[in-house]
Amino acid sequence: MKLGLQLGYWGAQPPTNHAELVDAAQDAGYDTLFTAEAWGSDAYTPLAWWGSHTTRLRLGTSVAQLSARTPTACAMAALTLDHLSGGRHILGLGVSGPQVVEGWYGAPFPKPLARTREYIDIVRQVWSRQASVTSAGPHYPLPLSGPGAAGLGKPLKSIVHPLRPDIPIMLGAEGPRNVALAAEICDGWLPIFYSPRIAGMYNEWLDEGFARPGARRSREDFEICATANIVITEDRTAALAAMKPTIALYMGGMGAEDTNFHADVYRRMGYAEVVDDVTRLFRAGRKDEAASVVPDELVDDAAIVGDVEYVRKQVVAWAASGVTMMVVNARGAAQIRNLAELF
């Protein structure tokens, strides 16, 4: 089992301790450093900035949003960072939800799976440099033609020769078809709110993708990098309670009321009634009440909270379920070092 550090995306102001966290993760033997983006800070700038402080850590986006960049712009950023890091980049992609895609990026949300497949195909064309990049679309036609186009575009090939023509791509996916797509066309899966209790369901989705003609990977060489809160504590009740406001936000406040992929994850875990209650309260502005109705067992399903011995046993259980990397958040260097001792 590997360890990854998730720096996430910024809040209202840039974090002040990320240099300390990155140095601690590298010294403690972590495998990968991840950054994210939502609708504020981007994923690539801090990844390049903090990545320049490292010599060994892999540098991944978890995730870069498809709608934030055209496929060719994403491919350019990835190949550039891969060169600068000496071949340590991982491109983690995700479609995000309709509120962000249409509300922030002004792009259409429908057909996310088809868009993802087309996007990744173009990215890999750029990196391979086997021919000039073309795409019949319909989501990312290259060269652009038709109404509104000047008609002067021509197929182009990247000026820069990539250091690696096949940079690893991982997919942030939550639903069955998207997880199967990750297994079919990607090198890894970046699950959020993963629960070993329902690993059998995840494995069915993954196996569907592995079985498709032309699948890139098999179970043996496919990475599953699961984000998880790991808290070593003697006071489980307090630690679980501290996580509930964030879970209530993702469950009840993210996405549209009837299109919230995070909420769907918890429905599949068997918490449909809780999801409905949290959503109703959160969208009514009663955020504290929304957090209060989240049961401990729901938090515990997708987190590891307890004393050292309990955490060790749970890490083994997560590994047995198929997870190859635990991606953790940390508030300080001491926490990073303490977690490393358990792996």
N, C-alpha and C positions, 0 to 999 in steps of 0.2 A: 504494500500500500504506500502510495506517494502522498506528499503533502503539498498543497498549493495555498498561496496567500491571496485573498481577494481584497484589493484596495477599494473596489466599488467606484461609485461616482460621487462627486462633491455635493455637499449641502449648500447652504447659503454662502459659505466662504471656503477657500481652499483649506484642506486639512494641514495642520502644522507639524504632524509627527510621522509623515509617511517615509521620510528619509531614514528615520530610526527603525521603522518597521521593516523596510526593505533590507537594510543592513543586517538586522537580526535574522530575517528569514534566510538570507544567503548563508550566514554563519551557522545557522542551525540545521542546514541541509535540506531545506525545502526544495521542491522540484521546479515549481512554476510560480510566477507573479502574474496576477490578472488585474485588469482594470475594466470598468464598465462605463456605460453612458445611458442617459435617460433623456432629459430635455434641459440640460445645463452644460456641465463639463463634457468634453468628448472623451473617447476612450484612448485615442492614439497619442495625443500630446503628453499626458502624464506617463503613459507606458514608455514612450521614448525617453522622457526626462529621467524618470526613476530607473529605467533600464540601463541608462548610461552609467549608473552607479554599480552595476552588477557585471560579473564575469562568467557566471555559471548558470544562473536561473533562466529557465525558459520564460519567454515574455508573451502572454496571451491576452486577447480581448475576450471578455465574458460578460456581456457580448457587445460587439459592434452591430449597430442596427442597420439592416439592409437599406432602409429609406434614407439614411444619413449620407450615403455616398452612392454614386453610380457604380456599377460593377467594376468598370475600369479604374475609377478613382480609388476604390477599395484595394484593387490589385496593386496599384502603384504604391499606396501607403504600406501594404504588407511586404512587397518585395524590397522597398527602401529600408524598412525596419529590419528585415531579415538580413540584409547586407550589413547594416550598422551594428547588428548584434552578433554577427558571425554565425548566422544560421540558427537562431534560437527562438524565432517567432512562431506563434500559433495563432491562426485566424479563427476566432470564435464569432459566429454570426447568429443573429436572431431577427425575426420579423417585427417584434414588438406587437402592440395592440392597435386597434383602429383609432383610439383617441390620440395616440402619439403619431401614428403614421399620417393620418389625415389632418389632425389638429395642429401638429408641430411642423411636419415636413410638407404638408400640402400635397401628399401623394395618395393615390387610391389604395385601399387596403385589400379588396377582394382578391381571391386566388393566391393566398400566401404560399402554398406549397409549390405551385407552378412558378411563381416568382422566384422562390428560393432555388429551385432546380436550374432555372435559366441563369440566374445571377451567378451561381457557383460554376456553371459551365463557362461563362465568359471570363470569370476570374482565372480559371485554370488555363483557358486559351492564352491569356496575357502572359502567364508564367511560363508556359511551355515554349512559346515563340516558334512553334512549328509552322505557323502561317499567320498572315494578318488576321486580326480579330474580326469576326463577323457573327451576327446573330439575326435569325429570322424573326425574333420577337415571340410573342406580341408585346412583352412587357419592357424589354430593353433592346429594341431593334438597332443594329449597327451594320453599316452606316444608317443614320436616320434618313427616312424618305417619307413621301406622302405629304398630306396637308401640313402647312406651316414650316416645312423644311426648304432650305435653299436648293437642295439637290446637289450640293458640291462636295459632300463628304465622301471620303474614300476609306477603305479598310486600312488600318495601320497596325504596325507591330511595335512592341515596346522598344524604345531606344536602349534602355538598360537591360542587360542580360541578368536575369535573376541568379542569385547565389545558389538557390535551390529551386528547380523548376516544379517542385511538388510540395510546397509548404503545407503543413498539416492544417486541415479545416475541421473545426468542431461546430456542432449545431446546438444552440439553445432551443430545446423543444419540450413541450409539455403534453401534447395530445398524441393519440395513437398513430395517426398518419404521419405526423411530423417526426416522431421518434423513429418510425420505420424508415422514413426518408433519410434521417441521419445515418442509420445503419447501412443504407444502400449506397449513398454517395459521399459520405464524410469519413473522417478518420477518428471521430470521437463524438460523444454526447455530453452536453453540459446541463444536467438536470438541476432544477431548483425545487425545493420542498420535496426532495427524494425521501421515500420511506422503504426501508428493507422489508417491512411487513407485506408490501404488495409487489415485491420483486418479481414474482411469477407473472404478474400482468405486464410489467415492463419488459420482461424477457420474451414474452409472446410478441410484443410489438417489434422488438429488436430482431428477433429471429425471422419475422416476416421480411424485414429489410435485407438481412444477410442472405436470404434465400432467393432474392430477385436476381435475374440474369445481369451479369456485369457488376455485381456488388464489389466495392473496393476492398472491403475488409471482411474478416471473420471474427467470431467471438474471441479468438486467441490474440489478435493484434489490434483490437478496437479499444479505445480508452473511454472510460466513464468517469468523468470528473464532477463529482456531486458536491454542490455547495451545502454546507451544514454548519449550524451553530454548535460548537463544542465548548462546554463550560464545565470546568473542574470546580466543584463546590460541595460543601456539606449541607447547603441550604437549597435543595432542589425547588421547593415551593417558591422562594423569592426569585430564583433565576428564571423559572418558567414564567412567572408573572411579568418579569421585565421584558420578555419577548412578545408578549401578547399584543401590545399596541402596534408593533410592526406587522404582525400577522394579520391583525384586523385591517390595517391599511391595504395590504396586498389583496386580502380576501374581499373586503367590502368597498375599497375606494379606488382600486386600480381598474382601468378599462371602463367600458360601458357597463351599465347595470346588467344587461343581458348578454354581454360578450366580455367575460373576464376569465382569461385562461388560467390565472392563478387560482381563482375560485373553483374552476373546474377540476383542478388537481385535488383539492380537498373533498370535492363531491365524490371523486373516484375512490378516495380513502374511506368513504362511508360517513362523511360529515355534512350531508346535504342540508339538514335542518339547521345546523350551526351556521353554515354559509348564508342561508336565507336570513337568519336572525341578525348576523353581523352586518350583512349588506343593508338591511332595512335601517338598523340603528346608525350605521356609519353615514349613510346618505341623508339621514335626517339631522346630521350634525352632532349626534350623540356618540362621539368617538370613544369616550371613556367607558360608556356602557357597552359599546361594541366589543371593546377589548375584554371587558369583564365576563362576557358570555362565552369566550373561547375556553374550552376545557383543557386541563393540564395534559390529558392524554393526546389531544390533537397536537399540541406543541411538541410533546415527547416523540410523536411519530416521525418527525422530520428533523430532530435535533438530538444531541447527546449531552445530557446534563446529569451530573452526579459526581461521586467521589472518584478517585483515581482508578480504583479497581473496576468500578462500574463502567467508566469511560473506556478502559482497555477492552473489556468484554464486548462493548458495543462496536468498537472499531473493528474487531474481528468479525462481528456479525455483518457489518456493512461490507467488508471485503468479501465475505462468503456469498453475499447477495449479488456480487458482480462489480461493485465499485472498485476502480483502480486508483483513484485519487480523491482524497478529501480536501475540499477547497474551503478554507476557514477565514473568518474575519477575526481581527485582533485589535485590541485597544492599546496594547503596549508590548514592548520587547520581551518582558518577562513572560507574558502569556504565550508569545510565539515560542520561546524556548521551552516552556513547560509542556506545550502540546507536542513539540518535536520529540521529547523524551518518551512519549507513548507509542511512537511509530518505529 
